[in-house]
Amino acid sequence: MNTEGNLELEGEVIDAYTQEKIAGRNIIIQGLVMVNKKLVPIEAGHLLTDSSGRFSFSLNKVKNAYHYNFCLVGDSDYTSANNKISLYNLKRDSKFLSFSL
C-alpha cells in the first residue's frame, strides 16, 4: 500500500436508539482508489473503541484515495454499517467523528 502522510482521527461510536457510546466496537478503514474506472477498497487500518466507546487513531492516508470507508463490524447486538467519507470531510472533522449503529 502506498501512503502519503498521516491524519490523526478521534471520535466515537454510539447506539442509534439509546445514544449511548458503544465500547469494544471494531472498525475497519479502507481507502477508495480509482482503478479502471472503479473504486477499489484498500485496507488502511483497523481500530477498536475503548471502554468509553471512543477511539483515536493515526491514519496513514492511502495515496490517491479521496474517499474512505469506515466499516463498523456487526455482532449479535448490532448489524454492520459502512460509512463513506470524503478526504475533505475527514480532514475537516478528524477530531469529531461520530458513527451510529
C-alpha positions in Angstrom: 0.0 0.0 0.0 1.4 3.4 -1.0 0.8 6.1 1.7 1.1 9.8 1.8 1.1 11.4 5.2 -0.9 10.8 8.4 -4.2 12.1 9.7 -5.0 11.9 13.4 -8.6 10.8 13.9 -10.7 10.9 17.1 -14.3 10.0 17.5 -17.0 7.7 19.0 -19.5 5.0 18.1 -23.0 5.4 19.5 -26.1 3.4 19.7 -28.6 5.0 17.3 -31.6 4.4 19.7 -30.2 5.0 23.1 -27.4 7.5 22.1 -25.1 5.6 24.5 -21.5 5.1 23.4 -20.5 1.5 22.4 -17.3 0.1 23.8 -15.2 -2.6 22.1 -16.5 -1.8 18.6 -14.2 -2.9 15.7 -13.8 -0.5 12.8 -12.1 -1.3 9.5 -10.8 1.6 7.5 -10.5 1.4 3.7 -9.1 4.0 1.3 -11.0 4.0 -2.0 -8.7 4.3 -5.1 -9.9 4.6 -8.7 -8.7 1.6 -10.8 -10.0 1.1 -14.3 -12.9 3.5 -13.6 -13.9 1.6 -10.5 -13.4 2.4 -6.8 -11.3 -0.3 -5.2 -11.0 -0.5 -1.4 -7.5 -0.7 0.0 -7.3 -1.6 3.7 -5.8 1.4 5.6 -6.1 0.1 9.1 -8.4 -1.1 11.8 -9.2 0.1 15.3 -11.3 -0.7 18.4 -13.3 1.7 20.5 -12.1 1.9 24.1 -14.2 1.2 27.2 -16.0 4.5 26.9 -16.9 4.0 23.2 -14.3 6.5 21.9 -11.3 6.0 19.6 -8.1 7.8 18.5 -6.1 6.5 15.5 -3.3 7.7 13.3 -4.4 7.0 9.8 -1.7 6.5 7.1 -3.5 8.1 4.2 -3.7 5.9 1.1 -2.1 7.5 -1.9 -4.7 8.7 -4.5 -7.6 7.8 -2.1 -10.1 10.7 -2.0 -12.8 8.8 -0.1 -12.6 6.4 2.8 -14.9 3.6 4.1 -15.4 3.2 7.8 -16.8 -0.3 8.2 -18.3 -1.0 11.6 -18.2 -4.7 12.2 -21.5 -6.2 13.4 -22.3 -8.8 16.0 -25.3 -10.3 17.7 -26.4 -6.9 19.1 -25.7 -4.6 16.1 -25.7 -5.0 12.4 -22.7 -3.9 10.4 -22.6 -0.4 8.9 -20.5 1.3 6.3 -19.8 5.0 6.3 -18.2 6.6 3.2 -16.4 9.9 4.0 -14.6 12.1 1.5 -11.0 13.0 2.3 -12.0 16.7 2.6 -14.7 15.9 5.2 -12.3 13.5 7.0 -9.7 16.3 7.4 -12.3 18.8 8.4 -14.0 16.5 11.0 -10.9 14.4 12.0 -11.3 15.2 15.7 -15.1 14.9 15.9 -16.0 11.7 14.0 -19.2 10.0 15.2 -20.7 6.8 13.8 -24.1 5.2 14.8 -25.2 1.6 14.9 
